[in-house]
Amino acid sequence: MATGWSSSDSKWLVAEMVPDSPIGPTNVAMTLWFEVTRGWTDDPDESRRQARKWAERATAMEDADGQAHTVLGNVLLLERRFDEALAVARKAVEIRPGCTNANGFLANVLLHCGEAGAAITHARRAIRLSPVFPPWFMEILSGAYRECGQSDLAVTAAQESLRLAAKSVNGRVILATALVRGGWTDDARRIARQLTAIDPGFSVAGYAARQPFRDPAVIERIAGDLKTAGLPD
């Protein structure tokens, strides 16, 4: 495996030291999921399979606390097993209703499965529950606003996501598409130029292929918005 956590054996330590606890396998699954979604692995298919294996191991334990369900739902989303992903992600929130991660990760599944209104609810809840939250939760909120046709709110949320994570490519993708839908094409092209400066190899086709939206029409529209913004095919 390439960079990041995958270059170290430390992610396996807790799972080996306390084999009867769900904490270790959950952390391993989360790390592997990040390897896949952040491009930190040379073999994303194997990392994804391993993430599912470890998350399923944790969810099957008697004292599973819902954190593994949070990861497993999003791994199943990557595998385009949409109904299962929704069921498991919702179970995570059922077990952990006041958990920032459980709500944020459910919002991600909901957005990609075509339930953008519900995604807004859970993304806002995730952000409200903790003063320190992952910047990509704001990206989820922005994407959900965009898919609900609320371009002005989508732009505001995307701008906030970039304040929190200034180099985020995905934040700029969402901002550019929201600007296009709001009719602010010149601004979208400015953001697109920033994006290609950060990621010179970016392509619309490559980005689209990685997005696990249930409805192909959603990613087709996003791809069209990105082309309108001037990003390369």
N, C-alpha and C positions, 0 to 999 in steps of 0.2 A: 504494500500500500504506500501511498505517496506521503503527503505532509500532514501536519496536525497531530491529533491524538493517535492516529493509526501508526505513527512511528515509534510508539512506546507500548510496552506491555502493561502499563499501569492500569488501563481500563479493565483488566481482568482481575485485579487484586482483590477487591471486595467480594466479588462472586466466588473466588477461590477460598478466601479466608472465612466467610460466613455463608456456606453453601445453602443453608436452609432459610435465608432471608431473601425477600424479593428486591431488596435495595441494590445488591450487586448486579443481578441480571438486568434490572431496569436501567441502571447506569450504562451498562455495556450496550444495551439496545439503543439508548438515546445517543450514545457516542457514534455508533454505527449509522444511525439515521442521519446525524449531522454530516458524517463522512460522505454519504450519498448526496444529500441535498446541497452541500457546500462544495462538492467536487474535490474532496480530500482523499479520494481513493482511486486506485488504478483499475479496480474491478467493482463498479457500482452494483452490478447484479448480485455478486457474492456478498457484498456488504449488506445489501438489502435483505437477502435471504437470512444472513446471520442475525440481522436486527430483528426480523420476525421471529426467528427461533428463540432468541433470548427474551424478547417481550412476551411471547407465548409461555415460556417457562415461568416468568414472573407472575403473569396473570393467573396461572394455574395453582399458585401457592395459596395455602389456607389463609395467610395473613396479608394477601395482596391488598395494597392500599389505594389502588386506582392510578398510581403514577405510570405503571406499565401499560395500563389501558390507554393512557394518553399517547404513549409512543406507538403502541400497536395500531391504533386507529389511523395514524398518519403513515405508518409503513404500509398498511392495507390500501390506503389512498394511492400511494406510489404504484401499487400493483393493480390499480384500477378495479379493485374489489369494493365498489362504492357502497353497496348496502351494508356489507360487513364493517367497513370503515366507519360509517355513520353510527351503527349500533354500538361498536366498541368505544368510539369517542364520546358518545352520549352516556355510556356506562361510566366513563371516567368522571364526568361531571356529576352524575348521580351519586358516586362514591365521594367525590371531592367538590361539592358545590361552591365552596369559597376559595378554590385554588386558581391562582392566576394562570398557571400553565394549562390546567385541564380546560379552562374556558377558552384560552387563546388557541390551543391546538384543536379544540372542537370547532372554533370559528374557521380555522383553515380548511377542515374537512367540509364544513357546511358550504363555504364559498365555492369550493371546487365541485361540489355535488349539486350545485344549482339552487341552494337555499341562502341567497345573499342577504335577505332581510334578517334571518336568524343569525347569520354570521355577524352582522352589525351588532346585534344584541350581545352576543358572547364576546366579541372583540372589545366592545366598550366595557363590558363587565371585567374582562381580564385586565384592561388598562386601569380601571378604577380600583381594583382590588390591591394593587401594589404600586407604590411610588416609583419603583425600579422594575421595569418590564422590558422584555426583549424588543428592540426597535422594529423587528419584523411583524410584531402584533399590530403596529400602526400601519404597516404595509397591507396586512390583511384587511384592516378596517377601511383603508383607502380603496382597495380592490372591491370590497363589498359595496361601498358607496357608488363606485363606478358602475357596477353591474346592476344597481338599483336605479340608475339614471340620475344620480345626485352628483353631477360633475363638480360643482363648486366645493362640496364637502370632501369629495375624493381628492381634489387638488390640495385643499388645506391639510388633510391628513397625510398625504404623500410628502408635502413640504416639511411637515413635522417629523416624518420618518427620516428624511434626509438631514434634518438638524441633529437627530440622534445618531445617525450612521451616515456620515457625509460621503463615503465612497460606495454606497450601496448601488449596485447595478439594478437590482430588482426594484428598488425604490424609484429609480429614474424611469424604468420601464412603465411602472404604474402611473407615475406623474405624467409622462409623455402621452400615454393613452387617455388619461383623464382630461388633459388639456385639449387633445384632438376632439374628444366627444363634447367638450364644452365650446368648441369653435375657436379655440386659441391656438391655431396652428403654428404661428410664428414662434410662440413660446415653446410649443412642443418640439419644434426643430432645434431650438436653442438647447433644450434638455437632451435631445438626441445627440447633439455634438459633444456635450459633456460625457454622455454615456460611452461613445466610441473612443473618447480620449482615455477613459478609465479602462475600457475593455475593447481594444482594437480588433479583436477577433469576433466580436458579437455579430450574430446573424439572426434575422427574424425566424428563419426555418429552424435553426438550432434551439432557440429559446422556445418556440412553439412545441417542439417535439418533447420537451422536458416537462410541460405543464399538464398535470393530471386532471383536466376538466372533464366532467362526465359528458357534457354536451359539446360535440365538436364545433358547433356554431359559435360557441363562446370564444374558443381560441382562434377560430377563423377571423372573428371580428377584431380581436386583440392584434392579430398579425396584420390585418388591414390598417388598423390605427398606427401601428409601428412603421409601416411602409409610408403612410401619409406623413409621419413625422420625419421621414427621410432616412430611416435605418435600412441597412442593406438586406437584401433577400438572403 
